[in-house]
Amino acid sequence: MGRMLAASGAMLLAGTALVLLVDAAGWLPAELVRPLATWGWRLSLAAIGGGLLLQGLGRIGRALVRHRCVRCGRAVERGQTYCTEHLRAAVNEARDAMRGKMLRFGRPRR
């Protein structure tokens, strides 16, 4: 969301610059250009600033959520998904599920 807002602000800023360029060429009346330019650069800077703020808050939020067990929320080592208890339980569940498949369908032939 932050990147999209910042990109929209950048495009609006480019559009405002285009309006000022068209005004310099004399193709638009001054009564139309002044409000367009004023509102254009204000909105574009607000959008760029809001986008950058959202990007920063997203990074902070991901840093706060990271390094926690997905089941209980206990702190875990970097790169881990589960704490040791839940990792052991997940491995046992996967092994039991695999055994159930092997018992139902028989062992695969080589």
N, C-alpha and C positions, 0 to 999 in steps of 0.2 A: 504494500500500500504506500509506503514511504517513497519508494523509487518511482512509482507511477505519479505520485503527487509532485515530486521534484521534477520529473520529466515534463509534466504538464506545465509547470511553472516556467521551465526553460523554453518550451514552445510558445507560451504566452509572451515571454520576454522577447523572443525572436519576432513574434507578430507585432509587438509594440515598436520594435526597432524598424520593422518594415513600414508601419504607419508613419513614423517620423521620416523615413526615407522618401516615402510618397509625398509627404508634406513638403519636403525640401525641393522636390521636383515641381511642386505647385499644382498637383492633380486633385487635392482635396481642400475644401475650405477650412480656414483656421478655426472656425467655431466648432467644427467636428473633430479636428485633430487634438486640440488641447484636452478635452475630457477623455478621449480615447487613450491618449498617451499617459495622462495622470493615473487613470484607473488601471490601465494595463500594467504599468511598472509596479504599482502598489500590489495588485493581485498576484503578479508573477513573483515578486519577492516574498510575499506571504506564503505562496504555495511552495516555493523552493525552501524557505525556512521551515515550514511545517513538515515537508518531506524529509529534510535532514534530521529534524527532531524525532520524527517517527522512526527513522532508521536507527538513530542512537538509542531510543527507548527499546526497540526490538532487540538490539544487541545486548543491552543490559538485562532485559528479561530472559533471554536465552542463557546468559551467564548465570543468572540466579537459579534457573530451573535445572541446568546441567549438573551432572555428577550426583544424581539422586536415583535410588532404586525406583523402578517404575511401579512396583507393587506396594511398597511400604513407605517410600520417601526417605529412607535412611541414606546418609552420605556414602558414596562408593568411590572407588578410585577412578581416575580419568580413563575414559574409553569403555568403562563397564556399564552394563545396563541393569544388572541385578546385584543385590547384596549377596553374600556367600550363602545364606540360608535359602533365599529364593532362587539363586542360580542352581543350587543342588536340587531343589524341588522341580525346577524347569527341566533339568537334564533327566531326572527320574521320570517325569511325565512324558517326555519325548521318547525315552527308551521303552516305557510301557506301551505307548501308542505304536511304536515300531514292532514290538513283540506281538501285539494284538493283530497287526496286519500280517505278520509272518505266520501266525498260527491259523488265521482264517484262510489264507491263500497258499500256504505251504512255502517252503524255502525256494528261492529262485534257483533255477538250474544254471550251471556254468557252461 
